[in-house]
Amino acid sequence: MTPHTEAACGLDERLAAYTTRRAARTSIVDCARLHLTARQPPWQSTGLRVRAGQSYSVFAAGRVYWAASAPDLYGGPRFHLWLRVNPGGRIRNLRADTDTFVADVDGELEIGLY
């Protein structure tokens, strides 16, 4: 799975103006692109720090195959990708392949596959 943030390309002038106005109110503080394999142990560091009350978003894509002999059996990020803010944050899973959360504690965002 690859959680990522990508910039939009080819915006028309109206959308670009809207995006510029909106960016004046909210902005991306930091981002990371990660590649995880299903064989990695859970709780991989993202290198991203969040503060309690801060919103953060996860954009994920990919598949975890359940059996090598059955390539049609797999689950996506909403079934396998889990998040927590360490230390002491609540463990969360995605409701869809893209989701936004509010940090419950200060700390580093960690992700894991189960």
C-alpha positions, 0 to 999 in steps of 0.5 A, a space after each residue: 500500500 502506498 499512502 501518498 499526497 499528490 498535487 493536482 495538475 491542469 487546474 483551470 483558472 477558476 479552480 486555481 483561484 479557489 485553491 489559492 483562496 482556500 490555501 490561505 485558510 488551510 495548508 499542508 504542513 508536512 507530507 510523506 509518501 510511504 511504501 509498505 509490504 504486507 510482510 513488514 511488522 506493524 507500526 512503521 514510523 512516518 516521520 510526521 508529528 501531529 499535535 492533539 486536535 490537529 487534523 491529518 489525512 491519509 491517502 492510500 492505495 494498494 492490495 494485500 493478497 490473502 493467498 498466492 494461489 487465489 489472486 482474486 482474494 485481497 483486501 485494500 487499505 480500509 481493511 488492512 491499514 491502521 494508524 496511531 499517534 505514538 505515544 498513547 494515541 487511539 488505534 484507528 483504521 480507515 473508513 475508505 482508502 482516503 480518510 481524515 482524522 483528528 489527533 487525540 494526543 501529541 506525537 508521531 503518526 505511525 502506520 501498520 498493516 494487519 
